[in-house]
Amino acid sequence: MAPLDVHQFSCLDDNFGVLIHDPGTGATASIDAPEAAPILAALGEKGWALSHILVTHKHADHTQGVAALKAETGCFVVGPGEARAAASLDLTVGEGDSFDFSGHVAKVFATPGHTLGHIVYWLERDEVLFAGDTLFSLGCGRVFEGTFAQMWSSLERLGGLPPETTVYCGHEYTQANARFAMTIEPGNAALTARTAEVDRLRAAGNATLPTTIGAEREANPFLRPDSAEIQERLGLVGQPLAEVFAEIRRRKDRG
């Protein structure tokens, strides 16, 4: 089977649109639908026909384009129960489910925290994760509905995926995340290098994503509450990792 083609582009102010395309069958899915017009433009640019939308969570900046896209293309919409009304779902999926996208199996993980019903899609054979607003490069989603402990559990699970897994996220937040991360673990050489890379990319007008699980393990403080430097800087040496994570998130929220 041919590998998926993945096309990333900008939507709204700082969202990413992502299309995945199976070249053998022509099936094409949009990961979330932040805005219909850029997605339709990207489909036209690539010469692809939309067959599916895979929704990660209910927030409007991930679902507000669904109705127009469905009306235009008749696509099949998959997502978590919390997005049923916002996204007019054809199929509801949750923890432990798998969705067969033209022979490419997307495993569904529940990742509560940002919202209680947030899910992500892991295509193990294709080595790609569509993380929505759970995991960002050098950051994570704000905890709106769940608890810090839930969010840490979700992130810990994603951080345990194979390091070569390519990660697509919902927003271009990396530069701001990097500035904050440097206040949490300034002695981390991987973080320093990533921050410089991000600054170069943004100065040239380029996206900072996708990233990889391996790169995030090395540099993302939200995946690193076990770091001795982080624990010492926060005054939480030897404390449970969920508590260290929670303090990192609180500091980001106050920033």
For each residue, the residues with C-beta under 8 A, 3 or more apart:
1: 24 103 104
2: 22 23 24
3: 126
4: 20 21 22 104 123 126 128
5: 20 21 22 23 46
6: 18 19 20 21 128 166 168 210
7: 18 19 20 21 42 46
8: 16 17 18 168 207 209 210
9: 16 17 18 38 42
10: 15 16 17 38 172 207
11: 15 16 17 34 35 38 39 65
12: 15 34 35 61
13:
14: 171 172 173
15: 10 11 12 34 35 61 62 170 171 172
16: 8 9 10 11 34 168 169 170 171 172 207 209
17: 8 9 10 11 30 31 32 33 34 35 38 39 42
18: 6 7 8 9 30 31 32 130 168
19: 6 7 28 29 30 31 39 42 43 46 48 50
20: 4 5 6 7 28 29 31 101 104
21: 4 5 6 7 26 27 28 29 46 48
22: 2 4 5 25 26 27 28 101 102 103 104
23: 2 5 26
24: 1 2 102 103
25: 22 102 103
26: 21 22 23 48 49 51
27: 21 22 51 52 101 102
28: 19 20 21 22 43 48 49 50 51 52
29: 19 20 21 50 51 52 53 54 101
30: 17 18 19 33 39 50 52 53 54 69 75
31: 17 18 19 20 53 54 56 121 130 168
32: 17 18 53 54 55 56 62 63 132 170
33: 17 30 36 39 53 55 62 63 64 65 66 69 87
34: 11 12 15 16 17 38 39 61 62 64 65 170
35: 11 12 15 17 38 39 64 65
36: 33 39 40 65 68 69 72
37: 40 41
38: 9 10 11 17 34 35 41 42
39: 11 17 19 30 33 34 35 36 42 43 50 65 69
40: 36 37 43 44 69 72
41: 37 38 44 45
42: 7 9 17 19 38 39 45 46
43: 19 28 39 40 46 48 49 50
44: 40 41 47
45: 41 42
46: 5 7 19 21 42 43
47: 44
48: 19 21 26 28 43
49: 26 28 43 73
50: 19 28 29 30 39 43 53 69 72 73 75
51: 26 27 28 29 73 75 76 102
52: 27 28 29 30 75 76 77 78 101
53: 29 30 31 32 33 50 66 69 70 75 76 77 78 79 87
54: 29 30 31 32 78 79 99 101 106 121 130
55: 32 33 62 63 66 77 78 79 80 83 87 89
56: 31 32 62 79 80 118 119 120 121 130 131 132 133 134 170
57: 62 79 80 82 83 114 115 117 118 119 132 133
58: 62 63 80 82 83 86 87 115 117
59: 62 63 115 133
60: 63 64 86
61: 12 15 34 64 170
62: 15 32 33 34 55 56 57 58 59 132 133 170
63: 32 33 55 58 59 60 66 83 86 87
64: 33 34 35 60 61 67 86
65: 11 33 34 35 36 39 68 69
66: 33 53 55 63 69 70 77 86 87 88
67: 64 70 71 88
68: 36 65 71 72
69: 30 33 36 39 40 50 53 65 66 72 73 75
70: 53 66 67 73 74 75 77 88
71: 67 68
72: 36 40 50 68 69
73: 49 50 51 69 70
74: 70
75: 30 50 51 52 53 69 70
76: 51 52 53 90 91
77: 52 53 55 66 70 87 88 89 90 91
78: 52 53 54 55 89 90 91 92 93 99
79: 53 54 55 56 57 83 84 87 89 91 92 93 119
80: 55 56 57 58 83 92 93 94 110 117 118 119
81: 84 92 94 117
82: 57 58 115 116 117 118
83: 55 57 58 63 79 80 86 87 89 117
84: 79 81 87 88 89 92
85: 88
86: 58 60 63 64 66 83
87: 33 53 55 58 63 66 77 79 83 84
88: 66 67 70 77 84 85
89: 55 77 78 79 83 84 92
90: 76 77 78
91: 76 77 78 79 99
92: 78 79 80 81 84 89
93: 78 79 80 97 99 108 119
94: 80 81 97 108 110 117 119
95: 108 109 110 119
96: 108
97: 93 94 107 108
98: 105 106 107 108
99: 54 78 91 93 105 106 108 121
100: 103 104 105 106
101: 20 22 27 29 52 54 104 105 106 123
102: 22 24 25 27 51
103: 1 22 24 25 100
104: 1 4 20 22 100 101 123 125 126
105: 98 99 100 101 123 124 125
106: 54 98 99 100 101 121 122 123
107: 97 98 121 122 123 124
108: 93 94 95 96 97 98 99 119 120 121
109: 95 119 120 122 154 157 158
110: 80 94 95 117 118 119 154
111: 114 118 119 120 131 132 134 154 155 157 158
112: 115 116 117 118 145 146 150 151 154
113: 118 134 140 141 143 145 146 147 148 150 151 152 154 155
114: 57 111 118 132 133 134 141 142 143 144 145 146 151
115: 57 58 59 82 112 118 144 145 146
116: 82 112 145 146
117: 57 58 80 81 82 83 94 110 112
118: 56 57 80 82 110 111 112 113 114 115 132 133 134 141 154
119: 56 57 79 80 93 94 95 108 109 110 111 132
120: 56 108 109 111 129 130 131 132 134 135 158
121: 31 54 56 99 106 107 108 129 130
122: 106 107 109 128 129 130 161 165
123: 4 101 104 105 106 107 126 127 128 129 130
124: 105 107 127
125: 104 105
126: 3 4 104 123
127: 123 124 162 164 165 166
128: 4 6 122 123 165 166 167 168
129: 120 121 122 123 135 158 161 165 166 167 168 213
130: 18 31 54 56 120 121 122 123 168
131: 56 111 120 134 135 136 158 167 168 169 170
132: 32 56 57 62 111 114 118 119 120 141 169 170
133: 56 57 59 62 114 118 136 141 169 170 171
134: 56 111 113 114 118 120 131 140 141 151 154 155 158
135: 120 129 131 140 141 155 158 167 169 216 220 222 223
136: 131 133 139 140 141 169 170 171 173 174 177
137: 167 169 173 174 177 198 208 209 211 215 216 220
138: 174 177 178 180 181 191 194 195 198 216 219 220 221
139: 136 173 174 176 177 180 181 220 222 252
140: 113 134 135 136 151 155 220 222 249
141: 113 114 118 132 133 134 135 136 144 151
142: 114 249 253
143: 113 114 146 147 148 150 151 249
144: 114 115 141
145: 112 113 114 115 116
146: 112 113 114 115 116 143 150 151
147: 113 143 150 151
148: 113 143 151 152 242 245 246 249 250
149: 152 153 242 246
150: 112 113 143 146 147 153 154
151: 112 113 114 134 140 141 143 146 147 148 154 155 245 249
152: 113 148 149 155 156 225 241 242 245 246
153: 149 150 156 157 242
154: 109 110 111 112 113 118 134 150 151 157 158
155: 111 113 134 135 140 151 152 158 159 222 223 245
156: 152 153 159 160 223 241
157: 109 111 153 154 160 161
158: 109 111 120 129 131 134 135 154 155 161 213
159: 155 156 213 216 217 223
160: 156 157
161: 122 129 157 158 165 213
162: 127 165 213
163: 212 213 214 217
164: 127 212 213 214
165: 122 127 128 129 161 162 212 213 214
166: 6 127 128 129 210 211 212
167: 128 129 131 135 137 209 210 211 212 213 216
168: 6 8 16 18 31 128 129 130 131 209 210
169: 16 131 132 133 135 136 137 173 209 210 211
170: 15 16 32 34 56 61 62 131 132 133 136
171: 14 15 16 133 136
172: 10 14 15 16 207 208 209
173: 14 136 137 139 169 176 177
174: 136 137 138 139 177 178 198 202 208 209
175: 178 179 198 199 202 208
176: 139 173 179 180
177: 136 137 138 139 173 174 180 181 220
178: 138 174 175 181 182 191 194 195 198 199
179: 175 176 182 183 195
180: 138 139 176 177 183 184 251 252 255
181: 138 139 177 178 184 185 191 195 219 220 221
182: 178 179 185 186 191 192 195
183: 179 180 186 251
184: 180 181 221 230 233 234 248 251
185: 181 182 188 191 221 224 227 229 230 233
186: 182 183 191 192
187: 229
188: 185 191 192 218 219 224 227 229
189: 192 193
190: 193 194 215 218 219
191: 138 178 181 182 185 186 188 194 195 218 219 221
192: 182 186 188 189 195 196
193: 189 190 196 197 219
194: 138 178 190 191 197 198 215 219
195: 138 178 179 181 182 191 192 198 199
196: 192 193 199 200
197: 193 194 200 201 208
198: 137 138 174 175 178 194 195 201 202 208
199: 175 178 195 196 202 203
200: 196 197 203 204
201: 197 198 204 206 207 208
202: 174 175 198 199 205 206 208
203: 199 200
204: 200 201
205: 202
206: 201 202
207: 8 10 16 172 201
208: 137 172 174 175 197 198 201 202 211
209: 8 16 137 167 168 169 172 174
210: 6 8 166 167 168 169
211: 137 166 167 169 208 215 216
212: 163 164 165 166 167 215 216
213: 129 158 159 161 162 163 164 165 167 216 217
214: 163 164 165 217 218
215: 137 190 194 211 212 218 219
216: 135 137 138 159 167 211 212 213 219 220 223
217: 159 163 213 214 220 223 224
218: 188 190 191 214 215
219: 138 181 188 190 191 193 194 215 216
220: 135 137 138 139 140 177 181 216 217 223 224
221: 138 181 184 185 191 224 225 227 230 248
222: 135 139 140 155 225 245 248 249
223: 135 155 156 159 216 217 220
224: 185 188 217 220 221 227 230
225: 152 221 222 230 231 241 242 244 245 248
226: 231 241 244
227: 185 188 221 224 230 231
228: 231 232 237
229: 185 187 188 232 233
230: 184 185 221 224 225 227 233 234 244 248
231: 225 226 227 228 234 236 237 238 239 244
232: 228 229 235 237
233: 184 185 229 230
234: 184 230 231 244 247 248
235: 232
236: 231 239 243 244 247
237: 228 231 232
238: 231
239: 231 236 243 244
240: 243 244
241: 152 156 225 226 244 245
242: 148 149 152 153 225 245 246
243: 236 239 240 246 247
244: 225 226 230 231 234 236 239 240 241 247 248
245: 148 151 152 155 222 225 241 242 248 249
246: 148 149 152 242 243 249 250
247: 234 236 243 244 250 251
248: 184 221 222 225 230 234 244 245 251 252
249: 140 142 143 148 151 222 245 246 252 253
250: 148 246 247 253 254
251: 180 183 184 247 248 254 255
252: 139 180 248 249 255
253: 142 249 250
254: 250 251
255: 180 251 252
